Amino acid sequence: MLEKKERRESPLRNTTEGVFPSNCGLGANMTKKYISMAREAVEKYQPEHVDLQHVLCVLFGGNISPELCGRLAAMGLREIEKMSVSELRELGLKPTQITRLQAAFIFASRWAENGGKKTAIRSPEDAYMHISGKLKNKTQEHIYLLCLDTKKQIVHERTVFVGSLNTSIVHPREIFGVAIKNSADSIIMAHNHPSGDPTPSREDIEITLRLWEVGEKLQIRLLDHLIIGDPDYISLADRGVIPLI
């Protein structure tokens, strides 16, 4: 078990804000000292008292500059997560550092999925708020699945398909295979329209009805199918294609 960290604020918060501009050219000794200070902050203080810049510094290792960590921290985690490998390289990250960053995001996602507090989905709006950030700004259609327990809490979630939505690609076997594997009582499916227009197509309706029928037979109900546009969405449960949650 990890030792309980002291509940006090790190004196290292914002160490580099306004001190190390991007063109300051820190010397090797000062950079090494800063990395040591960042490690101390992560080791000794509560998470809410450790600056993101210091977390990134420790994550990337000894070859990272405080200036670059500061630039990334100022962008925020949401923006960093959206960036492509080429964009991260242009900022100055090396391949091994990019891989560490990707691994950190995967770890955080798995922790939220398996170790964090379960999220309950009580309405189409709840589902949209949970899923929308994962599907917006995608240039291809992504089909996303939520597996829920009897209390409508998420027990598993994942992208199940990438590509154009059609009946030949989206087979109930794959969708409900995931649901069965995770002991789901019900499911919610969502997919994005890269055009930004969430108006359901004929195939969207056909696939929804097909999944609904299979779910009724398996006693794993399809509660909703959301179509995510930008900035709007459409719930096919709200539209009456399938019953409301």
N, C-alpha and C positions, 0 to 999 in steps of 0.2 A: 504493500500500500504506500502511496506517495505521502511524504510528510506534509502536514498542513502548513501552508505558507502564511507568513505574517500578514495581517490585514492592515497594511499601511501603503501609502502611495510611494511609488518609486521616485527618488530624486532625479532619475535619469529621464523622466518624461520630457519629450520635446527637446532633447539635448541639442539636436541639430537645427531646429527651426530658427531661421533667421541668422544662423551662425555659419552654416556651411552652404553657401550658394553653389549652384551647379558648376560654376567655373572656378571654384576656389582652389582646386588642385591639392587635395590633402596629401600629406606625405605618408609614406608607408608606416612609420611609427605611430602617427596620430590615428590612422585608419585601424591599425591593430589594437590600439588602446580603445577606440570606440567600439570595436567588435567585442572586446573583453567586457566593456561596460554593458553592452546590450545583453550578453550572456548572463551577466549578474542580475540584470533586471528580470529576465525570464525565469531564472532559478529562484529568486528570493521573494518576488512580489505577486500579489493577487492578479489574475488575468486582466481585470478591469483597470488596473493601474499600470499596465505595460503598454507602451506606445507601439502601434502597428509597425512603425519603422524599425524598432528594435527586434520585433518578432521576425520580420523579413530578413534582417541582417543575420540572425542566428540560423534561419532556415537555409539561406543561400550559402553560408559558409565563409571561409576566410578570404576569398578572392573578390568579394562584393564591396562596392564603395558605399559609404554612408549617403553620398549624394543621390545615387541611384535608388537606394532604399527609400529615401525621403520623397523622391518623385513618385515612386510607386504607391507609397502610403498616402500621398496627397490625392491620388486618383481614386482610392477606395477599392475594396475587395470586389464589389459588383463589376466595376469597370475592368479590373484586372482579369476577372474570370472570363469576360467576353472577348479578350484579346487573342488573336491568332498567334501561332508560333513565330511567324515572320514579324509580326508587330512587336512581340517581346524581344526578338533579336535586335530589331531596330532601336529599341530603347537601350540596349547594351547588355542584355542577359546572355549568358553562355548556354549551350545546349544542356549541360548537366544541371544548371540552375533552373532552366525552364522545366526540366523533368521533375525536379524537386517540387517546384510550384504546382505542377499538375498532380503530383502524388498527394500533396497537401490538400488540394481541393477534393480529390477522390476520398481521402481519409475523412475529411469533414462531412462529406455527403453520406458516407457509410455510417459515421457516428450518429448523425442526425436521424438516419433511417433505422438504426438498430439500438442505439444507446440513448438517444435523446427522448424527450417527452413526446408521446404520440399526439398527432394532430387529428382532431375530429372534423369530419366534413358533414355539415348539416344542411347545406343548400348548394345550388349551382354557383352562387357567388363565392362561397367558401372554397369550392373546387377551383374556380377561376383564379382567386387570389393566391392559391397554393401553386398552381401549375403555370400561370401566365409567364412568369419570369424565366422559366425553363424553355419556353417555346418561342417567345418573341425574338425578332431579328434573325431568325433562321432562314437561310436561303432555300432550303429544301423542306418538304413536309416531314414532320416528325410526329410519330404516333406515341403518345405517352399513356401509361396505365397506372392507375391507383388501385391497390388491393386493400379492401377494408374488412375489419372484423365486425362482430355483431353490434358493437357500439359505434359503428361508422368511423372508427379510428384507423388511420393508415398503418398497415403492417408491412407493406412493401410498395415500392414504386420504381418505375424504370421506363426508359425508351424501348419500345418493342419493335418499331420499324422506322426506317428512314427512306423516303422516296414517295413517289406519287401514290395517293390513296386509291386503291381499286380492289375489287373483289378477288382478283387472282393473287394479290400480295397479302392482303389482310385475311388470314384464315383463322376461324374460331379456335382451331387446335392450338395455335401458338399463344393466343390471348388467354384462353382458359387453362392452358398448361401452366402458365405462370401463376394464375390464380389458385389452381389446385395445389401447386408446389408450396405456396405460401399460406395455405389453409384459409383462403379468403371467403368471407360470407357474401360479399358483393364487390362489384368493380365499378370504376368510372374511367371512361376513355376520353382522351382529348387529342386533337391534332391541330396544327397550325395551317393557315393559308398564307403563304409567303406574300401574296398580292396585297394582304392587309384587309381584304373583304371577307368577312366571316359567313357570308351567305352560303347555306348548305347546298351542295350539288346533289344530283340524282344519286350518284354513287355513295355520297355521305349517308343519305337516307337508307339506301339499300343495305349497306354494311351495318348500320345501326340496328335495323330490324332483324337482320340475320343473327347478329350477336345477341340481341334480346331473346330471340327464340331459343338459341342454344343455351343461353344462361338460365332460362326458365326450366329447361329439361335437366340441367345439371344442378339446379337449385343454387346457382351463384348468379344473383340478379345483376344485370347491367342497369345501374341507377341513372346514368347520364352519359351523354357524349357531347363534349364541348368542342366548339370550333373557335379557335383563337385567331382573331384578326389584330389589327392595329389601328385604333386603340380599343376596338369593341370586341365582343365575343357573342356567340349564340349558344344557348343551351337547348339541345334537342328534347330534353325533358320539359323545359318551359314551353317549347313549341308544340308539345302534345304528341310527339313521335313515340315517346315512351313515358310511363307515369313519372310524376315528380318524386324527388327523393323524400 
